[in-house]
């Protein structure tokens, strides 16, 4: 019971973080920035955009493999855990695409739609802004918002390395996602041999069915990364 209460509280906090972040991003339009701030913002966005592809192992045709372990919790509408399952799969990539995958430890039930992709948000028409309360550390947080309320694109916050300009984390909310309610996604990355790989991916969502909505939380951890020369 303590585990369920703690998890319910964690889910509530996650949704609140996404909601507050989305509101804050919407309240800080780029037009309201001073010219110097706008120039600095444009500089970081352009550098992050240029860096994304050069550090993307798929775009560069790198051959590599890793082990992805996914844990999925089924929840009721109150966020209480109803069941849990896990799967471990080894993925092999070559020449810019997924070459093969081997299930190391199968799930009891099927865990579908495990997305390991790091989306390039800089390829879309977003309104960017500085996220408030910047600590001046090695991560610079930028808010990104869609100019259209009907856009299926996610909105949220991207944490960019302040000196190397690569994406270190993404916090995304999908206001409009077909077949889902309250779909949100967090991605943490790691820099290995000059390339950016996913390190941990968390998803919280409600998948709409014919009669009911299935709520779940999913966490995928990447380990045993190997780059082949």
N, C-alpha and C positions, 0 to 999 in steps of 0.2 A: 504493500500500500504506500509506503514511503517513496519507493521508486516511481510509482505512478503519479503521485502528487508532484514530485520533483520534475518529472518529465512534462507534466501538464503546465507547470510554471515556466519551464524552459521554452515550450512552444509558444506560450503567451508572450514571453519576452521577445522571442524572435520576430513574431508578427508585429509587435509594437515597434521594434527597431526599424523594420522595413517601412512601416507606415510613417513614422516620424521622419525618417530619412527622405522619403518621397515628398513629404510636405515641405521640409526645409529646402530641398533642391528646387521645388517649384517657386519658393518665395525669394530666390536669389537669382533673378535673370541677369544674363550677361550685360544687357543694356544698362543696368544699374551700376556697373563697375566703373571705377575711374579709368582713364585711358591707359595709365601705366599698368594697372592691374589686368586690364583686358589684354594688353600686349604680352604680359607674362603668362596669362592663361593660354593664349593662342600659341605661345612658344612651347609650353609643356604638352599641349594637345598634339601639335604637329610633330614634336620629337617622339612622343609615345606612339603615334600612328606610324612613323617611319621605322621605329624600333620593333614594332609588333611582328612584322613579317620577317625581318632579319633574324629574329630570335625564335621564330616559329619552326620547330623541327619538321613539321609536315610540309610547310612551304619551301623549306630548304632541302627536302628529300632525304632526311636523315634516317638511318636504319636503327631501330631501337626496340626494346621490349620492356614491359613492366607487369607487375602483379597488381590487379585491382580487386580489393576486398570490399564488398558492399553489404551493409546491414540495413534492412528495411523494417520499420515498425508500422503496423497497421493501427490506426487510432479511431476512436469514436469522435463524435462532434465536439466533445468536451476536452479532447486531447489526451484521453486516457488510453494507454497501450492495451490493445486487444490481442496482438500476436507479434512475433518477431521472427525474422528469417535472414539468412545470409548466403552469399555466394562468393567464391574466389575464382577469378579468371585471369589467365596470362594472355596479354595482347602482344602481337608482333607487328611492327610497322616497317615498311620499306618503300623507297621511292615515292614518298609523300602520301601514302595511303595505308589503310589497315590490310595487312597481308593474311593474317590468320589469328585465331584465338582458341585457347584450350581451357576448358573448365577444370580447375584443380580441385575445387570442392563445390559440388552442386547444391543448389537451394532445395529445401523441402518442397516449396512451391515455386512456380516461375516468377522471377523478378525481371520485369520487362523495362525497356526504354532507359537503360543506364547510359547517360550521356556524359562522355569524357571530354567533350569539346570545350575549348576556351574561346568564346565568341570574340571576334574583333569588333568591338563597339565603335572603333574609330573609323570604320568604313561606312557608317550611317550618319544621316543628318540629325545630329543631336544638338541641343542647347546645353553647353557646358558652363559650369560655375565652380568657384572655389567653395569647398565645404568649410563651414565655420569652425572656429577653434582649432586651427592648424597648430600642431605642437612644434613644428619646425624640425621633426625627426627625419629619419631616412625615407619615410613614406609621405607622399603628397596625395591627399584625398581630393578627388574632383567629382562633383555631382554631374550626372548626365540625365537629360530629360527630353522626351519626344515632343516635337512641336504640335503633335496631334493627339487628342485624347482617345482617338479610335485606333491608334497605331498598335500593332501586335508586338512591337519592339519592347524589350525590357527597359526600365528606367532604374536608376539607383546611384551607386557610388563606386568609383574605381580608385584603387590605391596604386599609384605609380611610384616606382623607385625614383627618388629625387635626383640621383646622379647618373643612373644607367638607363632610366626612362622606360623600363619594361613593366608590364602589369604584374603586380605582386598579389593583388586580391581584387575580386569583383563581388559586389553585393547587389543583386538584381531582383526586381519585382516585375512581374508580367501583368499589367492591368487588364490586358485582353489576350487570353490564350485559349484557343479553341479546345473545348472538352474539359477545361480545368477551372477550378475556383481557387483564388488566393495562391497562385503558383509563385514561389520564390526560390532563388538559387544563390548559394554562396560558393565561390571558388577561391582556394588558396593555391599559390603556385610555388615552384622551386626553380632556381637557376642552376643548371648542370651543364658544364662544358660549353657555356655560352648560349644555351638554348633554354627556353621556358617550358616546363612541363607541369601538368596538374599535380598537386600534392594531396589536396583533400577537396571533395565536392559534397555539399549538403543541399538537399532539396526538401521543401515542405510544400505540400499541395493537397488539393481535393480533386480527385478525378471523377467527373460526372458520369453516372451510369443511367440506365433506363428508369429505375425507380429511386436509387439512392446515390449519394456521393461517397466515394471511398477516400477517406483521409489517410495520409501516410507521411512519414518522414524517412528520408533515405540518406545515408552517409557512405561515401566511397573514399577509401584511403589507398593511395598509390605507394607501392614499395618495390624493392628489388629492381630498380631502374638500371638498365644496361644499354649503353650506346655502342654500336658496332662500327668499326672502321674498315 
